[in-house]
């Protein structure tokens, strides 16, 4: 089983075909969409997060991240229920040539009952050069400190919540433990 990323972590694509490309889910916060709420989200709490792609390679990549659930999915709560994704309020990345040493960022708005937003799982599987990529997963939640993106740090120093559970899982699965 692959170990999930904590919101804020960078994930390098593990493919020679996409060498140098990495992605990050970050900036999770509670926020209303700038153009107003969708009627389908009545009674739900809105969150937003950013998905950033960075090209550290030597050639450009064509990126697509706009179609829910094909390119991204948001799950909430202990049972991993699907969150409402407001595609009208979100800004995706469509047919964008990401050149070396450049970044592209999408902003996603989703909504769910407030109590379920303490545990989130966000899967990102963009189209890259007209191929569907592997879906990497990030975990976190509202009120959980976003992990540092420096190489050696992974999770928050929180003592409870999903980040602590991920940290404990990583420690338990570490070689020699």
MDTraj code that builds the backbone (N, CA, C; nanometers):
import mdtraj as md
import numpy as np

residues = "UNK UNK UNK UNK UNK UNK UNK UNK UNK UNK UNK UNK UNK UNK UNK UNK UNK UNK UNK UNK UNK UNK UNK UNK UNK UNK UNK UNK UNK UNK UNK UNK UNK UNK UNK UNK UNK UNK UNK UNK UNK UNK UNK UNK UNK UNK UNK UNK UNK UNK UNK UNK UNK UNK UNK UNK UNK UNK UNK UNK UNK UNK UNK UNK UNK UNK UNK UNK UNK UNK UNK UNK UNK UNK UNK UNK UNK UNK UNK UNK UNK UNK UNK UNK UNK UNK UNK UNK UNK UNK UNK UNK UNK UNK UNK UNK UNK UNK UNK UNK UNK UNK UNK UNK UNK UNK UNK UNK UNK UNK UNK UNK UNK UNK UNK UNK UNK UNK UNK UNK UNK UNK UNK UNK UNK UNK UNK UNK UNK UNK UNK UNK UNK UNK UNK UNK UNK UNK UNK UNK UNK UNK UNK UNK UNK UNK UNK UNK UNK UNK UNK UNK UNK UNK UNK UNK UNK UNK UNK UNK UNK UNK UNK UNK UNK UNK UNK UNK UNK UNK UNK UNK UNK UNK UNK UNK UNK".split()
xyz = np.array([
    [0.0841, -0.1182, 0.0000],
    [0.0000, 0.0000, 0.0000],
    [0.0881, 0.1238, 0.0000],
    [0.0551, 0.2203, -0.0848],
    [0.1269, 0.3468, -0.0854],
    [0.0865, 0.4293, 0.0368],
    [0.1806, 0.5025, 0.0905],
    [0.1560, 0.5884, 0.2052],
    [0.0981, 0.7193, 0.1542],
    [-0.0162, 0.7652, 0.2082],
    [-0.0745, 0.8901, 0.1596],
    [0.0110, 1.0096, 0.1992],
    [0.0000, 1.1144, 0.1207],
    [0.0638, 1.2407, 0.1528],
    [-0.0213, 1.3135, 0.2557],
    [0.0403, 1.3999, 0.3331],
    [-0.0306, 1.4897, 0.4223],
    [-0.0480, 1.6204, 0.3455],
    [-0.1644, 1.6844, 0.3611],
    [-0.1885, 1.8097, 0.2895],
    [-0.0721, 1.9048, 0.3166],
    [-0.0140, 1.9545, 0.2108],
    [0.1034, 2.0413, 0.2183],
    [0.2272, 1.9751, 0.1599],
    [0.2288, 1.8404, 0.1495],
    [0.3434, 1.7673, 0.0953],
    [0.3498, 1.7767, -0.0568],
    [0.4706, 1.7764, -0.1106],
    [0.4924, 1.7620, -0.2545],
    [0.5011, 1.6134, -0.2871],
    [0.4508, 1.5740, -0.4030],
    [0.4607, 1.4368, -0.4509],
    [0.5221, 1.4377, -0.5903],
    [0.6383, 1.3730, -0.6028],
    [0.7033, 1.3592, -0.7338],
    [0.6337, 1.2481, -0.8115],
    [0.6127, 1.2670, -0.9409],
    [0.5577, 1.1591, -1.0225],
    [0.6657, 1.0544, -1.0427],
    [0.6330, 0.9304, -1.0111],
    [0.7272, 0.8189, -1.0153],
    [0.7249, 0.7544, -1.1534],
    [0.7654, 0.8298, -1.2533],
    [0.7616, 0.7824, -1.3905],
    [0.8723, 0.8515, -1.4695],
    [0.9456, 0.7739, -1.5495],
    [1.0477, 0.8346, -1.6355],
    [0.9835, 0.9275, -1.7372],
    [0.8634, 0.8920, -1.7790],
    [0.7893, 0.9707, -1.8777],
    [0.7612, 1.1122, -1.8260],
    [0.7361, 1.1261, -1.6959],
    [0.7023, 1.2554, -1.6375],
    [0.8085, 1.3002, -1.5366],
    [0.9332, 1.2653, -1.5598],
    [1.0425, 1.3008, -1.4691],
    [1.0494, 1.4523, -1.4512],
    [1.0574, 1.4937, -1.3270],
    [1.0675, 1.6355, -1.2948],
    [0.9345, 1.7004, -1.2621],
    [0.8239, 1.6312, -1.2832],
    [0.6919, 1.6871, -1.2539],
    [0.6516, 1.6470, -1.1127],
    [0.6022, 1.7440, -1.0372],
    [0.5529, 1.7138, -0.9040],
    [0.4249, 1.7926, -0.8781],
    [0.3494, 1.7463, -0.7787],
    [0.2194, 1.8047, -0.7478],
    [0.2049, 1.8187, -0.5968],
    [0.1248, 1.9159, -0.5570],
    [0.1046, 1.9437, -0.4145],
    [-0.0403, 1.9876, -0.3928],
    [-0.1051, 1.9338, -0.2904],
    [-0.2353, 1.9825, -0.2439],
    [-0.2059, 2.0631, -0.1179],
    [-0.2547, 2.1872, -0.1136],
    [-0.2183, 2.2750, -0.0018],
    [-0.3227, 2.3842, 0.0187],
    [-0.3010, 2.4665, 0.1198],
    [-0.3836, 2.5842, 0.1515],
    [-0.5291, 2.5487, 0.1782],
    [-0.5520, 2.4419, 0.2526],
    [-0.6869, 2.4013, 0.2894],
    [-0.7426, 2.4983, 0.3926],
    [-0.8622, 2.5508, 0.3652],
    [-0.9268, 2.6396, 0.4623],
    [-1.0770, 2.6451, 0.4368],
    [-1.1481, 2.6893, 0.5369],
    [-1.2917, 2.7099, 0.5255],
    [-1.3118, 2.8435, 0.4557],
    [-1.3918, 2.8431, 0.3468],
    [-1.4106, 2.9676, 0.2718],
    [-1.5297, 2.9536, 0.1779],
    [-1.6090, 3.0578, 0.1690],
    [-1.7216, 3.0633, 0.0756],
    [-1.6687, 3.0946, -0.0648],
    [-1.7335, 3.0405, -0.1678],
    [-1.6910, 3.0714, -0.3055],
    [-1.7120, 3.2199, -0.3363],
    [-1.6236, 3.2795, -0.4142],
    [-1.6336, 3.4233, -0.4425],
    [-1.7596, 3.4614, -0.5209],
    [-1.8136, 3.3694, -0.6003],
    [-1.9345, 3.4002, -0.6796],
    [-2.0619, 3.3494, -0.6143],
    [-2.0545, 3.3121, -0.4874],
    [-2.1733, 3.2690, -0.4155],
    [-2.1884, 3.1180, -0.4095],
    [-2.2750, 3.0751, -0.3178],
    [-2.2995, 2.9334, -0.2926],
    [-2.3856, 2.8725, -0.4020],
    [-2.3637, 2.7456, -0.4274],
    [-2.4485, 2.6691, -0.5175],
    [-2.5684, 2.6200, -0.4359],
    [-2.6859, 2.6185, -0.4964],
    [-2.8056, 2.5728, -0.4258],
    [-2.7923, 2.4290, -0.3761],
    [-2.7146, 2.3456, -0.4464],
    [-2.6956, 2.2064, -0.4052],
    [-2.6134, 2.1931, -0.2778],
    [-2.5473, 2.2997, -0.2343],
    [-2.4644, 2.2961, -0.1135],
    [-2.5349, 2.3578, 0.0069],
    [-2.6661, 2.3703, -0.0019],
    [-2.7424, 2.4302, 0.1080],
    [-2.7212, 2.3510, 0.2366],
    [-2.6862, 2.4206, 0.3442],
    [-2.6651, 2.3580, 0.4738],
    [-2.5278, 2.2950, 0.4928],
    [-2.4422, 2.3007, 0.3901],
    [-2.3083, 2.2435, 0.3977],
    [-2.2053, 2.3532, 0.4203],
    [-2.0898, 2.3154, 0.4719],
    [-1.9791, 2.4084, 0.4945],
    [-1.8814, 2.3977, 0.3778],
    [-1.8460, 2.5117, 0.3208],
    [-1.7524, 2.5143, 0.2089],
    [-1.6077, 2.5146, 0.2570],
    [-1.5236, 2.4448, 0.1825],
    [-1.3786, 2.4504, 0.2001],
    [-1.3168, 2.4782, 0.0640],
    [-1.1946, 2.5216, 0.0656],
    [-1.1188, 2.5391, -0.0575],
    [-0.9772, 2.4880, -0.0349],
    [-0.9164, 2.4413, -0.1424],
    [-0.7758, 2.4018, -0.1380],
    [-0.7175, 2.4260, -0.2760],
    [-0.5849, 2.4299, -0.2813],
    [-0.5152, 2.4524, -0.4075],
    [-0.4390, 2.3267, -0.4469],
    [-0.4289, 2.3055, -0.5774],
    [-0.3495, 2.1965, -0.6332],
    [-0.2469, 2.2618, -0.7255],
    [-0.1189, 2.2488, -0.6913],
    [-0.0122, 2.3126, -0.7676],
    [0.0757, 2.2075, -0.8332],
    [0.1005, 2.2266, -0.9612],
    [0.1936, 2.1425, -1.0371],
    [0.3191, 2.2242, -1.0609],
    [0.4344, 2.1602, -1.0467],
    [0.5628, 2.2263, -1.0709],
    [0.6447, 2.1393, -1.1647],
    [0.7011, 2.2016, -1.2668],
    [0.7833, 2.1301, -1.3633],
    [0.9295, 2.1616, -1.3362],
    [1.0008, 2.0628, -1.2841],
    [1.1445, 2.0776, -1.2590],
    [1.2243, 1.9992, -1.3622],
    [1.1558, 1.9552, -1.4687],
    [1.2196, 1.8774, -1.5748],
    [1.2781, 1.9661, -1.6830],
    [1.3046, 1.9046, -1.7988],
    [1.3698, 1.9771, -1.9085],
    [1.2790, 1.9956, -2.0294],
    [1.1555, 1.9446, -2.0219],
    [1.0607, 1.9584, -2.1317],
    [0.9248, 1.9978, -2.0751],
    [0.8354, 2.0445, -2.1601],
    [0.7045, 2.0840, -2.1082],
    [0.6114, 1.9636, -2.0986],
    [0.5105, 1.9762, -2.0118],
    [0.4055, 1.8760, -1.9951],
    [0.2720, 1.9455, -2.0179],
    [0.1785, 1.8775, -2.0838],
    [0.0441, 1.9305, -2.1015],
    [-0.0412, 1.8777, -1.9867],
    [-0.0995, 1.9682, -1.9066],
    [-0.1719, 1.9327, -1.7841],
    [-0.3211, 1.9593, -1.8001],
    [-0.4025, 1.8631, -1.7557],
    [-0.5479, 1.8788, -1.7454],
    [-0.5901, 1.8400, -1.6047],
    [-0.6545, 1.9324, -1.5340],
    [-0.7113, 1.9046, -1.4025],
    [-0.8377, 1.9897, -1.3910],
    [-0.9472, 1.9397, -1.4444],
    [-1.0691, 2.0188, -1.4424],
    [-1.1950, 1.9356, -1.4227],
    [-1.1855, 1.8055, -1.4420],
    [-1.3041, 1.7211, -1.4452],
    [-1.3182, 1.6393, -1.3168],
    [-1.4254, 1.6643, -1.2426],
    [-1.4562, 1.5859, -1.1231],
    [-1.5532, 1.4777, -1.1647],
    [-1.5366, 1.3529, -1.1312],
    [-1.4347, 1.2895, -1.0489],
    [-1.3189, 1.2290, -1.1290],
    [-1.3138, 1.2509, -1.2594],
    [-1.2057, 1.1902, -1.3387],
    [-1.0679, 1.2366, -1.2948],
    [-1.0497, 1.3666, -1.2719],
    [-0.9176, 1.4208, -1.2399],
    [-0.8940, 1.4439, -1.0911],
    [-1.0010, 1.4591, -1.0132],
    [-0.9840, 1.4790, -0.8687],
    [-1.1115, 1.4365, -0.7973],
    [-1.0946, 1.3960, -0.6701],
    [-1.2094, 1.3563, -0.5895],
    [-1.1821, 1.3959, -0.4450],
    [-1.2871, 1.4315, -0.3730],
    [-1.2756, 1.4744, -0.2336],
    [-1.3661, 1.3845, -0.1505],
    [-1.3085, 1.3195, -0.0491],
    [-1.3829, 1.2319, 0.0417],
    [-1.3704, 1.2875, 0.1829],
    [-1.4781, 1.2753, 0.2620],
    [-1.4793, 1.3336, 0.3969],
    [-1.5268, 1.2325, 0.4996],
    [-1.4897, 1.2559, 0.6256],
    [-1.5358, 1.1752, 0.7377],
    [-1.4675, 1.0397, 0.7457],
    [-1.4990, 0.9673, 0.8508],
    [-1.4382, 0.8357, 0.8752],
    [-1.4737, 0.7343, 0.7668],
    [-1.5927, 0.7481, 0.7085],
    [-1.6379, 0.6520, 0.6086],
    [-1.6022, 0.6924, 0.4662],
    [-1.5372, 0.8044, 0.4474],
    [-1.4947, 0.8469, 0.3141],
    [-1.6092, 0.8784, 0.2199],
    [-1.7091, 0.9490, 0.2714],
    [-1.8219, 0.9883, 0.1878],
    [-1.7794, 1.0961, 0.0895],
    [-1.8394, 1.0973, -0.0268],
    [-1.8061, 1.1971, -0.1279],
    [-1.8544, 1.3349, -0.0871],
    [-1.7670, 1.4329, -0.0977],
    [-1.8036, 1.5722, -0.0718],
    [-1.8668, 1.6295, -0.1980],
    [-1.9452, 1.7343, -0.1812],
    [-1.9998, 1.8059, -0.2959],
    [-1.8876, 1.8940, -0.3513],
    [-1.8542, 1.8788, -0.4788],
    [-1.7525, 1.9616, -0.5433],
    [-1.8240, 2.0653, -0.6289],
    [-1.7991, 2.1917, -0.6000],
    [-1.8615, 2.3022, -0.6727],
    [-1.7751, 2.3357, -0.7941],
    [-1.8064, 2.2727, -0.9064],
    [-1.7261, 2.2929, -1.0272],
    [-1.7405, 2.4344, -1.0831],
    [-1.8554, 2.4984, -1.0566],
    [-1.8774, 2.6353, -1.1045],
    [-1.7830, 2.7336, -1.0347],
    [-1.7589, 2.7119, -0.9067],
    [-1.6731, 2.8025, -0.8297],
    [-1.5250, 2.7683, -0.8429],
    [-1.4953, 2.6438, -0.8774],
    [-1.3556, 2.5993, -0.8854],
    [-1.2919, 2.6472, -1.0156],
    [-1.1601, 2.6651, -1.0109],
    [-1.0859, 2.7003, -1.1328],
    [-0.9865, 2.5889, -1.1603],
    [-1.0080, 2.5171, -1.2675],
    [-0.9220, 2.4045, -1.3007],
    [-0.8083, 2.4447, -1.3920],
    [-0.7383, 2.3447, -1.4398],
    [-0.6300, 2.3628, -1.5369],
    [-0.6703, 2.2817, -1.6587],
    [-0.6853, 2.3479, -1.7721],
    [-0.7324, 2.2803, -1.8914],
    [-0.6344, 2.2996, -2.0063],
    [-0.5771, 2.1891, -2.0547],
    [-0.4910, 2.1912, -2.1723],
    [-0.3808, 2.2978, -2.1599],
    [-0.3081, 2.2930, -2.0472],
    [-0.2063, 2.3934, -2.0185],
    [-0.0671, 2.3342, -2.0378],
    [0.0149, 2.4000, -2.1171],
    [0.1537, 2.3576, -2.1369],
    [0.2383, 2.4135, -2.0234],
    [0.2809, 2.3257, -1.9346],
    [0.3622, 2.3651, -1.8196],
    [0.5090, 2.3479, -1.8559],
    [0.5751, 2.4604, -1.8795],
    [0.7148, 2.4597, -1.9224],
    [0.8083, 2.4443, -1.8035],
    [0.9343, 2.4061, -1.8292],
    [1.0315, 2.3887, -1.7200],
    [1.0426, 2.5139, -1.6326],
    [1.0600, 2.4894, -1.5041],
    [1.0766, 2.5935, -1.4030],
    [0.9524, 2.6809, -1.3874],
    [0.8359, 2.6242, -1.4157],
    [0.7096, 2.6961, -1.4017],
    [0.6137, 2.6166, -1.3154],
    [0.5096, 2.6863, -1.2659],
    [0.4047, 2.6248, -1.1856],
    [0.2680, 2.6622, -1.2423],
    [0.1703, 2.5769, -1.2167],
    [0.0299, 2.6051, -1.2487],
    [-0.0531, 2.5586, -1.1299],
    [-0.1520, 2.6401, -1.0901],
    [-0.2326, 2.6104, -0.9716],
    [-0.3814, 2.6139, -1.0041],
    [-0.4527, 2.5147, -0.9545],
    [-0.5983, 2.5093, -0.9619],
    [-0.6534, 2.5335, -0.8216],
    [-0.7716, 2.5929, -0.8139],
    [-0.8394, 2.6153, -0.6867],
    [-0.9695, 2.5367, -0.6894],
    [-0.9907, 2.4523, -0.5882],
    [-1.1087, 2.3671, -0.5824],
    [-1.1931, 2.4066, -0.4614],
    [-1.3244, 2.4189, -0.4841],
    [-1.4199, 2.4424, -0.3767],
    [-1.5046, 2.3172, -0.3602],
    [-1.5181, 2.2720, -0.2348],
    [-1.5997, 2.1559, -0.2029],
    [-1.6805, 2.1890, -0.0777],
    [-1.7857, 2.1100, -0.0529],
    [-1.8706, 2.1347, 0.0640],
    [-1.9150, 2.0009, 0.1224],
    [-1.9311, 2.0009, 0.2548],
    [-1.9752, 1.8824, 0.3276],
    [-2.0240, 1.9273, 0.4652],
    [-2.0892, 1.8386, 0.5405],
    [-2.1255, 1.8741, 0.6781],
    [-2.0005, 1.9079, 0.7596],
    [-2.0098, 2.0086, 0.8427],
    [-1.8954, 2.0585, 0.9186],
    [-1.8234, 1.9492, 0.9967],
    [-1.8964, 1.8624, 1.0642],
    [-1.8344, 1.7578, 1.1473],
    [-1.7476, 1.6628, 1.0647],
    [-1.7787, 1.6436, 0.9370],
    [-1.7022, 1.5512, 0.8541],
    [-1.5763, 1.6143, 0.7950],
    [-1.5626, 1.7450, 0.8049],
    [-1.4469, 1.8129, 0.7454],
    [-1.3208, 1.8022, 0.8307],
    [-1.3277, 1.7321, 0.9425],
    [-1.2084, 1.7103, 1.0246],
    [-1.1210, 1.6011, 0.9661],
    [-1.1779, 1.5212, 0.8733],
    [-1.1018, 1.4163, 0.8051],
    [-1.1304, 1.4261, 0.6558],
    [-1.0258, 1.4531, 0.5805],
    [-1.0379, 1.4675, 0.4355],
    [-0.9401, 1.3748, 0.3655],
    [-0.9820, 1.3235, 0.2521],
    [-0.8925, 1.2515, 0.1616],
    [-0.9164, 1.3109, 0.0236],
    [-0.8106, 1.3607, -0.0380],
    [-0.8197, 1.4262, -0.1681],
    [-0.7314, 1.3493, -0.2652],
    [-0.7939, 1.2982, -0.3712],
    [-0.7184, 1.2234, -0.4720],
    [-0.7049, 1.3093, -0.5972],
    [-0.5822, 1.3177, -0.6471],
    [-0.5514, 1.3956, -0.7667],
    [-0.4962, 1.3010, -0.8720],
    [-0.5625, 1.2946, -0.9878],
    [-0.5160, 1.2117, -1.0995],
    [-0.5364, 1.2879, -1.2298],
    [-0.4499, 1.3839, -1.2570],
    [-0.4671, 1.4691, -1.3751],
    [-0.4387, 1.3956, -1.5055],
    [-0.4813, 1.4572, -1.6124],
    [-0.4377, 1.4136, -1.7435],
    [-0.3040, 1.4807, -1.7715],
    [-0.2041, 1.4023, -1.8088],
    [-0.0715, 1.4575, -1.8399],
    [-0.0343, 1.4082, -1.9785],
    [-0.0110, 1.5014, -2.0685],
    [0.0219, 1.4679, -2.2079],
    [-0.0801, 1.3697, -2.2660],
    [-0.2080, 1.3975, -2.2437],
    [-0.3204, 1.3183, -2.2961],
    [-0.3287, 1.1765, -2.2395],
    [-0.2592, 1.1466, -2.1293],
    [-0.2689, 1.0184, -2.0605],
    [-0.3216, 1.0432, -1.9197],
    [-0.4036, 0.9524, -1.8702],
    [-0.4518, 0.9620, -1.7327],
    [-0.3397, 0.9188, -1.6387],
    [-0.3096, 0.9991, -1.5373],
    [-0.2011, 0.9657, -1.4453],
    [-0.2527, 0.8875, -1.3252],
    [-0.1582, 0.8307, -1.2505],
    [-0.1871, 0.7594, -1.1264],
    [-0.2465, 0.8583, -1.0262],
    [-0.3423, 0.8146, -0.9454],
    [-0.4059, 0.9011, -0.8468],
    [-0.3363, 0.9002, -0.7130],
    [-0.2649, 1.0079, -0.6817],
    [-0.2040, 1.0217, -0.5497],
    [-0.3063, 1.0804, -0.4525],
    [-0.2929, 1.0455, -0.3243],
    [-0.3890, 1.0863, -0.2229],
    [-0.3208, 1.1724, -0.1171],
    [-0.3918, 1.2768, -0.0729],
    [-0.3496, 1.3617, 0.0381],
    [-0.4549, 1.3512, 0.1467],
    [-0.4123, 1.3493, 0.2730],
    [-0.5052, 1.3450, 0.3854],
    [-0.4804, 1.4646, 0.4765],
    [-0.5831, 1.5050, 0.5458],
    [-0.5757, 1.6176, 0.6377],
    [-0.7151, 1.6477, 0.6871],
    [-0.7351, 1.7697, 0.7301],
    [-0.8672, 1.8107, 0.7764],
    [-0.8641, 1.9528, 0.8270],
    [-0.9827, 2.0108, 0.8399],
    [-0.9905, 2.1449, 0.8973],
    [-0.9443, 2.1394, 1.0416],
    [-0.8633, 2.2345, 1.0807],
    [-0.8109, 2.2372, 1.2162],
    [-0.6831, 2.1581, 1.2339],
    [-0.6381, 2.0871, 1.1296],
    [-0.5130, 2.0125, 1.1355],
    [-0.4049, 2.0986, 1.0723],
    [-0.2944, 2.1158, 1.1431],
    [-0.1845, 2.1974, 1.0927],
    [-0.1289, 2.1373, 0.9647],
    [-0.1196, 2.2181, 0.8601],
    [-0.0654, 2.1706, 0.7324],
    [0.0827, 2.1410, 0.7493],
    [0.1241, 2.0218, 0.7046],
    [0.2628, 1.9785, 0.7184],
    [0.3585, 2.0715, 0.6461],
    [0.4769, 2.0816, 0.6984],
    [0.5812, 2.1595, 0.6324],
    [0.6187, 2.0914, 0.5019],
    [0.6561, 2.1676, 0.4022],
    [0.6910, 2.1094, 0.2731],
    [0.8407, 2.0895, 0.2585],
    [0.9161, 2.1135, 0.3633],
    [1.0594, 2.0839, 0.3560],
    [1.0805, 1.9333, 0.3514],
    [1.1900, 1.8919, 0.2928],
    [1.2153, 1.7505, 0.2666],
    [1.1982, 1.6554, 0.3826],
    [1.2400, 1.6919, 0.5031],
    [1.2391, 1.5951, 0.6122],
    [1.1100, 1.5950, 0.6931],
    [1.0320, 1.7001, 0.6871],
    [0.9087, 1.7059, 0.7656],
    [0.7927, 1.6503, 0.6866],
    [0.7003, 1.5834, 0.7560],
    [0.5811, 1.5322, 0.6862],
    [0.4534, 1.5815, 0.7511],
    [0.4301, 1.5484, 0.8742],
    [0.2999, 1.5777, 0.9331],
    [0.3113, 1.6851, 1.0402],
    [0.1982, 1.7239, 1.0902],
    [0.1938, 1.8279, 1.1918],
    [0.2388, 1.7729, 1.3257],
    [0.2491, 1.8639, 1.4224],
    [0.2825, 1.8204, 1.5566],
    [0.1563, 1.8114, 1.6418],
    [0.0436, 1.7993, 1.5766],
    [-0.0841, 1.7825, 1.6452],
    [-0.0862, 1.6474, 1.7160],
    [-0.1554, 1.6401, 1.8292],
    [-0.1604, 1.5147, 1.9031],
    [-0.2872, 1.4367, 1.8757],
    [-0.3788, 1.4911, 1.7988],
    [-0.5000, 1.4173, 1.7659],
    [-0.5408, 1.4482, 1.6229],
    [-0.6336, 1.3736, 1.5720],
    [-0.6837, 1.3974, 1.4380],
    [-0.6138, 1.3115, 1.3351],
    [-0.6489, 1.3353, 1.2104],
    [-0.6026, 1.2501, 1.1016],
    [-0.4513, 1.2613, 1.0795],
    [-0.3930, 1.3791, 1.0983],
    [-0.2488, 1.3932, 1.0781],
    [-0.1723, 1.3066, 1.1783],
    [-0.2210, 1.3011, 1.3019],
    [-0.1572, 1.2171, 1.4026],
    [-0.1708, 1.0694, 1.3657],
    [-0.2882, 1.0303, 1.3130],
    [-0.3082, 0.8918, 1.2711],
    [-0.2138, 0.8549, 1.1571],
    [-0.1955, 0.9461, 1.0621],
    [-0.1047, 0.9203, 0.9502],
    [0.0379, 0.9090, 1.0019],
    [0.0765, 0.9993, 1.0909],
    [0.2111, 0.9965, 1.1476],
    [0.2361, 0.8652, 1.2214],
    [0.1380, 0.8206, 1.2989],
    [0.1499, 0.6941, 1.3719],
    [0.1612, 0.5762, 1.2752],
    [0.0796, 0.5772, 1.1675],
    [0.0868, 0.4718, 1.0665],
    [0.2256, 0.4672, 1.0035],
    [0.2802, 0.5824, 0.9688],
    [0.4127, 0.5878, 0.9067],
    [0.5197, 0.5330, 1.0002],
    [0.5091, 0.5651, 1.1277],
    [0.6051, 0.5139, 1.2259],
    [0.5930, 0.3630, 1.2411],
    [0.4691, 0.3119, 1.2448],
    [0.4459, 0.1686, 1.2604],
    [0.4958, 0.0899, 1.1403],
    [0.4883, 0.1480, 1.0191],
    [0.5263, 0.0796, 0.8974],
    [0.6740, 0.0978, 0.8628],
    [0.7439, 0.1821, 0.9372],
    [0.8850, 0.2090, 0.9085],
    [0.9684, 0.0828, 0.9273],
    [1.0681, 0.0602, 0.8407],
    [1.1541, -0.0574, 0.8561],
    [1.2231, -0.0573, 0.9920],
    [1.2271, -0.1732, 1.0521],
    [1.2955, -0.1872, 1.1801],
    [1.2109, -0.1532, 1.3004],
    [1.0817, -0.1240, 1.2812],
    [0.9979, -0.0914, 1.3969],
    [0.9200, -0.2104, 1.4454],
])
top = md.Topology()
chain = top.add_chain()
for i, resn in enumerate(residues, 1):
    res = top.add_residue(resn, chain, resSeq=i)
    for name in ("N", "CA", "C"):
        top.add_atom(name, md.element.get_by_symbol(name[0]), res)
traj = md.Trajectory(xyz[None], top)
